[in-house]
């Protein structure tokens, strides 16, 4: 039963389009389209919200993709 609930919870997650940004700092799932529409970048990135100690915006390993981020969503809860 827990597996079904997890699937339902995951299915209601929605992408949020920029320019709307997260209200809180933390890890977010991000999406950036590429030249090949079948191969977008979807990865985890760190977001530092304005007004925090180090408001740097988006940080991810693939720095060349930062300007290409178009959507983000909160990460699901970790497995129990």
C-alpha positions in Angstrom: 0.0 0.0 0.0 2.9 2.4 0.8 4.2 1.9 -2.8 0.9 2.9 -4.3 0.8 6.0 -2.1 4.3 6.9 -3.1 3.4 6.6 -6.8 0.3 8.8 -6.4 2.3 11.4 -4.5 5.0 11.4 -7.2 2.4 11.8 -9.9 1.0 15.0 -8.4 4.4 16.7 -8.5 4.4 19.6 -11.0 7.1 21.6 -12.7 7.2 25.3 -11.9 8.2 27.6 -14.7 10.8 30.4 -14.3 10.8 33.3 -13.6 9.0 32.1 -10.5 11.7 30.9 -8.1 11.6 28.7 -5.0 10.8 30.5 -1.7 13.3 28.3 0.3 16.9 27.3 -0.2 17.6 23.6 -0.9 18.0 20.9 -3.5 15.5 21.1 -6.4 15.0 19.1 -9.5 15.7 21.3 -12.6 14.9 21.0 -16.3 16.8 22.6 -19.1 16.1 21.9 -22.8 18.9 21.1 -25.2 19.5 21.3 -28.9 18.1 17.7 -29.1 14.6 17.8 -27.7 14.8 14.1 -26.8 17.8 14.8 -24.5 17.0 17.6 -22.0 19.1 18.1 -18.9 17.1 16.9 -15.8 19.2 16.9 -12.6 19.4 18.0 -9.0 20.6 21.5 -8.3 21.0 23.7 -5.2 19.0 26.9 -4.9 19.9 29.7 -2.5 17.0 31.9 -1.8 17.3 35.7 -1.6 17.7 37.0 1.9 19.8 34.0 3.0 23.4 34.2 4.1 24.7 33.4 0.6 22.1 34.3 -2.0 23.8 32.9 -5.1 20.8 31.5 -7.0 21.2 28.2 -8.8 24.3 26.0 -8.4 24.9 22.8 -10.2 27.8 20.8 -11.5 27.1 21.5 -15.1 27.6 25.3 -14.9 27.0 25.8 -18.6 23.4 24.8 -18.1 22.5 27.3 -15.4 21.2 29.9 -17.9 19.2 27.2 -19.6 17.1 26.2 -16.6 13.4 26.8 -17.5 11.6 24.8 -14.8 12.1 23.4 -11.3 10.2 21.3 -8.7 10.7 20.2 -5.1 12.3 16.8 -4.5 10.1 14.0 -3.2 10.6 12.9 0.4 13.5 10.5 0.7 12.7 6.8 1.0 11.9 5.5 4.5 
